[in-house]
Each structure stands twice: as C-alpha cells, then as structure tokens.
C-alpha cells in the first residue's frame, strides 16, 4: 500500500500527531510520502521523521494579538492559487490519502477519486461533543475545509461516540519540579506574556515563543525559541503548563498529569470548544484573556492524576492495513477499553 499523508502545518498540534503516525508507519510495510501546508518550508523544523516531504501554501488562518484576523485571513488565502495547487497535485500511484485537516491533498483526492481518510481533532467536532460558538460557517469548515471519505476524530473522552483517544508521544517523567511552569502562548505578544508572569517571582517560567521580547525579561522568566527536544524535556519535568487551548498540548499535559491553564485563541471555534470540554471534564482552568488573577488562583491548584492513553498510532496502522475503513467503531472501542479514565470523567 502506498499512502500520501497530508498534514496541516499551522501550529504544532497536527505535526505532533503526524510524528506519532510517522513512527508507527515506519514500523510497517506501508510506503508513505508526506505533504505539509500552512507555512513556508523554512518555518518547519525537526522534520527528519518525514523524509523528502512536499510543501504547499494551502489555506490557513492569520492571527493578530491573540485573535483570528478575518481581513488578513481573506487576503492571505487567494482562491486561484489554492485551486492551482489542487490541480497540480498528482495522486496517481497512491492507494490512499491520509489527511490531517490539510486541504490541498484532501480536495485533490476528491477531484481524482482517490480514497481518503481524515484523522484530526476537528473531525471529532462533527459529533455533539462539547462545543462553544458553533455557527453554520464553522460547520462548513468542519465538513469542507479538508473533506474525506472517512473522518476519524480524536478527543480526550469518547463522549459516547466512535472517536479515537489522543495521539500522544511524551517523555517519561524522571523528576518533577513543582515551581517550574512551561508556557506556550504562540498567539500572544511577548511583552504581554512577560507582563502576565512578572509578578510571580516565586516560580520559574519556561517560555517557548517564536519571537523574543524587546527587553530582557526578569530572571525567573526563561525565554526560548521553539526547540522540540527542549520543550519535551521541560514538559516532562515541569509542575504545570500554561498554553493556548490547542488539542495536542492539552493532550500531552493530561497524559503526564500536569495541571493546565489554557487561554484560547479568540475567534477560533475549535479552541473555544476545547475549553468547554476541559471544563466539563474538570481537567483544566481557563482564562479568556491574560489574567494575573486567574494565574494566581491556578498556581495554587493541585496536580491531577495522569491519563494513560494507549498507542493509537500503532492500532490505526493495523486498522489501515485491514482495509475495512468504514468500520471505525471497533477500532475506537478497542482503544478506549484500554483507558482508565479519571472517576470524575465518567
């Protein structure tokens, strides 16, 4: 079997899931090529797992000051260029397109009648799971941004539907430093992050951000450009995580038993819905803006119990090889049977 695997490159959540799948696929006899879109080639890093991958511009959302900017998003996504990429992508020779919310490969598969399977957190939002701010426009995005013949969603809880557990690959916790806090707020301005954290000098904040603050932050705020291995190590040893409400970051925190404070990207339906799900499960604290009061309250919160999610990537590869792609219920049920969910989640 030969697969083209299309991955939405905006943010790092889709890439994290693709890395889990790349490892599982490498241990199989499936041949796979990777295609990424949503950012420029030079903006991707630590991509060795994906071999000689392709990059397309695709479609993406443009943010400004912690919110989605509709005018900038419309200007960035020019339809003639996007449809040209779809027409130019040749899928002859592929048996299947595997897709993680990547629109170019998804629409090329539909146009060329190649079977396609979507694997994304967005696909879980097609079910009546906790959602906030849903509109007809959001429903259109979920169904048509990256269409697939079979859509497999993943979420922290199945909520009674055929949904996969999260795809998680984290470093094992060797030692934990309760006063070290990992901070990943990529859509916020560096100066605003420093202002949020500055008063809490009893903690050490390990900040990962693409941009550096204009002025050197206080000593208890340690600033990093994004480094995947450093991020993984700090995630494993920290006492808590402050992040946006992206799915993969929260999944890693839940798996490691880290207390979590999330600030969603305002205007993004998925992140607002993630906050609703986390609150329903009692799995995180949230703030709708950068709030020192919310941070102060959260820092005093206890650590949760880790949630041991199974190896979803390996199970999914075996399911793909089986060929019965329209039966996802047995796959999902088998994986959730391996999860010991916290009592308050049941």
TAVEN-V857833 format. One record per helix or strand. SS is the DSSP state (a for helix, b for strand). FROM is the first residue (numbers start at 1). TO is the last residue. If there is no record, write none. Layout:
# TAVEN-V857833
ss=<SS:SS>
from=<FROM:FROM>
to=<TO:TO>
This chain:
# TAVEN-V857833
ss=<b:a:b:a:a:b:b:b:a:a:b:a:b:a:a:b:b:b:a:b:b:a:b:a:b:b:a:b:a:a:a:a>
from=<2:13:31:41:48:54:63:67:70:79:96:103:116:121:136:150:164:177:190:204:221:228:238:247:259:266:269:285:292:312:329:343>
to=<8:26:37:43:50:56:64:68:76:88:100:112:120:124:144:154:164:184:197:208:224:237:243:256:262:266:281:286:299:322:336:345>
